[in-house]
Amino acid sequence: MPNLTTVASPQTIAGFHALSEPLRLQILDLLRTHELCVCDLCEALSVPQSKLSFHLKVLREAELVRSRQEGRWIYYSLNLPQLVMLEQFLSEYRRFSSVMPTRFCQDG
């Protein structure tokens, strides 16, 4: 069996830290299909802009979201390559695990 030593980069660690907060997961879920401005995110999540801005900053620093300014509004969208990088990091555990098979069979 291959010996796997996975060392997480600072960006990988930041990504998983950003995903550890339920509100940030809700933000990502809202951005799943299209970009949204801060005002839309505040309304959808029923949170004040100051709280939302903090969480968006964490997501931006982890490069999980992108932002662009249009007039006085900032629009956010998913940064899919960074999410793929986190997915690939996790897939290495599944790929080399002796505990669980790579594919699951579900009864159904």
N, C-alpha and C positions, 0 to 999 in steps of 0.2 A: 504494500500500500504506500502511496506517495506521502512524503512528509511535507506538510504545509505549514509554513510560518508566515502568517499574514500580518504585516505591520501597517497599521492604519496611518494614513497621512493626516496632517492637521486639518485639511479640507474635509476628509472623510469623518473625522471626529466632530467637526463643526456641523456637518450635515446630520449626523445622528443625534447630536445635542439639539439641533433645531427641531427635529422630528419628535422629540420627547415631550413636547408641550401640546396638550389637546387643542388649544386655540390655534396654534400654528398648523396643526393638521387640518382643522376646519378651513383655514385660509387656503391651504393647498387644494382642498377639495372644491372650494368655490372657483378656484382658478383652473380647474381641470379642463374646462371646455373653451374658455375665452378669457381675455384680459379684463380686469375690472379696475375702476378708480377707487381711491381710498374712501370716498363718500359711499360708494356702493357696498364696499366691504364692511364699513361701519354699520350701515343700515342692516345688511344681511346677518351680521353677527351680534347686533345690539350691544356694541361696545364703544366707549368713547375713543375719539381719534388719538388721544395721547397714548392709550393702552395699545391700540392697534399699531401705532407707529413704532413702538418698542419691538413688538413681535415681527413686524415687517423688516425692521433693521436686522434682527437675528437671522431671518430667512435670506435677506440680501447678502449678509456677511458670509453665510454658508453657501451662497451662490445657488440656492434652490429656487429663487425668484429673480426676475429681471424687472427693472423699472424704467419708465420713460415719462418725461414730462411733456404735457401738452397744455399750453396756457398755464393756468394756476393749478391744474390737477396733475397728479402723478398716477400713472396706470401701471398695474402689476400683471405679470404673466409668469407661467412656470418656465424654469430653465431646465428643459428635459434632459440635456446631456449630463447635468449634474445628478439628476435623479437616476439616470441609467448607471452612472458610476457607482452610486450607492447600491443599486441592485446587483451589479457585477461583483462588488465587494462581498455581499452576502452569499451570492451564488457559489463562491469558492468554498464556503463551509458545507453547503449541500453537496457539492461535487466530490469532496474528499471525505465526507463523513462515513464512518463505519457503522454508525448507529442507525441512520435512516437511509432508505433507498432514494435514488434521485427522483424517481416517479412514484406517485401515490395512486393506488387504486381505490376508488370510492364506490361503495355499494349504493345503488340508487335508484 
